[in-house]
Amino acid sequence: LFLLNYLTHQKHLQENKNAPDYYLGHSLGEFNALNAAGVFDFETGLKIVQKRGELMFSIGNTGMAAIVGAEYKEVKEILLDELRLKIEQKLSRKKNPKVGNPYQFAKKFF
């Protein structure tokens, strides 16, 4: 994905002859934005995203899931009744609620 985004940006620069005023990226795209802004070269970007991938893989079966098209009540029922996941407030610096393991949810329904 990093390579594809890089090549797309290079093609845009060749065709338009002008660079954008700023770059934005989300998740892996952040590294493309930093590369396009000149923070690091392509080779360094490849090394960074490779290391990022290795680190994320080492974490295991964790992650986040977006549930599109379902009402809050329905999702809550699935989580509480069918999967019997405990929702517990883990005290952290930000006091963010944690809801089980998203991998468990995805495995059951997808």
N, C-alpha and C positions, 0 to 999 in steps of 0.2 A: 504494500500500500504506500509506503514511503517513496519507493521508486516511481510508482505510477503518478503520485502527486507531484513529485519533482519534475518528471518529464512533461506533465501537463503545464506546469508553471513555466518551464523553459520554452515550450511551444508558444504559450501566451506572450512571453516576452519577445520572441522572434517575430510574431505576427503583429504585435501592437507597438513595439519599440518604446514603450514607456512602462515603468514599474509602478505598481500601486503605491499610495502614500503610506499605507500600513497593512499589516498582515495579521490575521486571526486564525486560530486553529483550535480544535477540540480533540482531546485525547491524543492519539497518535499524530493527528494533524497539527498539534502544537509544535512538534519537531519540524514539520515542513514549513510552518510559519517562521520559526526561528532561522531555519536554513535560508529561506527566501529573503529574509531581512538581513542576511549577511552575518549572523551571529556565529555560525560555523559553516565549514564547507561540506560538500556532499559526502565525502568519505567519512568525516567525523560523524555526520548525521546517521549514516549506516551503522557505524559502531555503536552509537547511542541507542538506536532503536533495537539493535540486536540484543544488547545488554538488557534493555527494558523488557523485551520478550522473554529472555531467560529468567529474569526476576519474577515476572508475572506467572510464568509456567511453574516456577518453584513453589509458589504459594499454594497451588493445588486447585481443587474444585470450589472456588469461591467466585463471587462476582455479584453483579446487580442485574435485576430484570425489570423491564418496563412492561406493564400490562395495559394494553391498548383496547379500548372498547368495552371495558367492564366497569360497572358501578362500584364505588367504594364499598358499599354494603356487601355486594357479592364477593368481592375479593376478601374482605374481612371474614366472611362466613367460610370460604374455602380454607383460608389460613388457620382459622380457629377450630372449625368443626371437622373438616375432612382430613387435614394434615396434622391437626392437633399440635400446632407449633405454639410454643410459649412466647409471648411477647413480653420481653423484660426490658426494663430501663437499665442500661449499663451506665454507671456513672463514669463519665469521661470529662475531659476539659470542656467539651461542647455539649455534653449531656444529650447526645443523639440516641433516639430509640433504635435498637437493633432487632430485626425480625428474622430469626432463624437463619438458615442457610438457603440462599436463592437457588442453589444447585438442586437441593431436595425438591423445591417447588417445580423447577423446570423439568426434572427427571419424571415427575409424576404426571405432568400435563402435556409434555411436548415430545 
